[in-house]
């Protein structure tokens, strides 16, 4: 006899006992059965004018065996259920997964019986003497299963909202049409979801079936056979140890809960799936952000997801990256979610971009597993794999991309696919180029720097920059350090020796117009990186703590976007720390100290410019990798600047006297550029070529605006 047949037979015996005990409810004084009215005998019992001993027996036409025989058969059937619940069949798995006791398991079977067996459904309707009622009620199930020596009230309490049957959504309670909503618990109908019914029947096809409709928009299943090989994961040794050890315990005991911390696309779910698959577990992932769009149903749907995870032998994964950014909504939903996680009987993993104190406060036994970006040498291998999926790997393509970007494996694969898709749309031929893939990477690096900074580029080249040779040598060294970081830090092992302060920070000092800002754009251009100029007016705040918060946002988004940061004319932000004479001084110094910490921990390039060397605190200068002085150009350099500012396509006439202009007008390159542009407009207005006279006239006008007497 199958497991299902065994417990259906048990329910048939329960029906016999029920009719023995309560058959008088359906028998009129005439001896006929009624499905419409309360019998006179039942009314007398309820009024206390007739004892139970005086109640009529079940109708003889039913040919029921004596009660003693039914009770003996029930005793044996109950022993059989206990045996089944201790084995590896559906009953045993349900009991272990959801922590059900004998009473709860029998109630679940009694609610499922009429939904599986037509015969049992008709017997239920006969027993409660009303064919208009289609669902067994809480009260009926309690009376059906309680023995004469037991109180039905104790069985009814198993349908309370915090009881396992309801909490895990193994049953759903429906309001009775005759009682309105909400119906009293005693009169609420009990339904078993289709997935639980299939599980009870032992239908193996159920595991491959689709999820319930309530879950389909926000839940996905990763089956063990689809998991990636552990050998293909790029995880640091510590992450591997933490994940393997903590997940190994969680798959057996449900504890600890795992908080997988790392940036988007780093492979948190991929790694979890790989390790879970080794134990035969899949993943059931809930997109909390999508689920939160219907906040009133958040807890109920999450509870249903937990039930499916347990029955499908899956780790319940709560993907919270997006929702955790929406603080107000998340704080409203967290208590209900945390309660479900704490009560869930199986393994749970939560993904987040950063460790969250609120989660640790409300979720018991939560363990952080940090999954960082792969090391640069591993990222280059990911580039090789992604590029080599369809075409032979071109090392001249993989290495520059690996050196240029510090991104997650997910971003790498998605960027390569996007670059290939763009080629299909444009009809381009030949292998992918570094620029094509770089554009795709930048497109996928979703950042919010535009709220506090703006991209900055230049159309000029290094040939347009006139600087002393010693300054050019330092700039070349800066570019070399940025370009060869991976070789030095990774291939040669310096990353282990210098675990902190690897960021490349440079301070450019010099009078206005000496080329500081233009050089920052040329450095970014040479390295193939985007440069973002920070708008200090949107960073500095008079409110305590706001400046630090804004700075944190700048550096966080810069790390995400893989861009170079430019703090132009940064005197206001990086001024000298002051002696603390009041609260304002103390808070100002806190802002500067925070900035120093972030610059040292920033694993990227930050460029600072200032017009006044004395305004920068000495302690601040010591923490910068490079300090470059941009002097005012001498007469010879000024002559070169006058010459280089004139495009080859503009009309000129005669000797333009660049040496004379360089000697007479002591200007920085920025002022010379303004003067040349002025002369061009003079010439256009007067409809004649640019000559020495117009250049001198423009230089005089520019000098006067500078406050010089000519």
Buried (B, 14 or more C-beta within 10 A) or exposed (E): EEBBEBBBBBBBBBBBBBBBBBBBBBBBEEEEBBEEEEBBBBEBBEEEEBEEEEBBEBBEEEEBEEBEEBBEBBEEBBEBBEEBBEEEBBBBBBBBBBBBEEBBBBBBBBBBBBBBBEEBBEBBBBBBBEEEBEBBBBBBBBBBBBEEEEEBEEBBBBBEEEBBBBBBBBBBBBBBEEBEEEBEBBBBBBBBBEBBBBBBBEBEEBBEEEBBEBBEEBBBBBBBEEBBEBEEBBBBEEBBEBBBEBBBBBBEEBBBBBBBBBBBBBBBBBBBBBBBBBBEBBBBBBBBBBBBEEEEEBBBBBBBBBBBBBBBBBBBBBBBBBBBEEEEBBEEBBEBBBBBBBBBBBBBBBBBBEEBEEBBEBBEEBBBBBBBBBBBBBBBBBBBBBBEEEEEBBEEBBBBBBBBBBBBBBBBBBBBBBBBEBBEEEEEEEEBBBEBBBBBBBEBBEBEBEEBBEEBEBEBEEEBBBBBEEBBEBBEEBBEBBBEBBEBBBEEEEBEEEEEEBBBBBBBBBBEBBBBBBBBBBBBBBBBBBBBBBBBEEBBBEEEEEBBEBBEBBBBBBBBBBBBBBBBBBBEBBBEBBEEEEEEEEBBBBBBBBBBBBBBEBBBBBBBBBBEEEBBBEEBEEBBBBBBBBBBBEBEBBBBBBBBBBEEEEEBEEEBBBBBBBBBBBBBBBBBBBBBEBBBEBBEEEEEEBBBBBBBBBBBBBBEEBEEEE
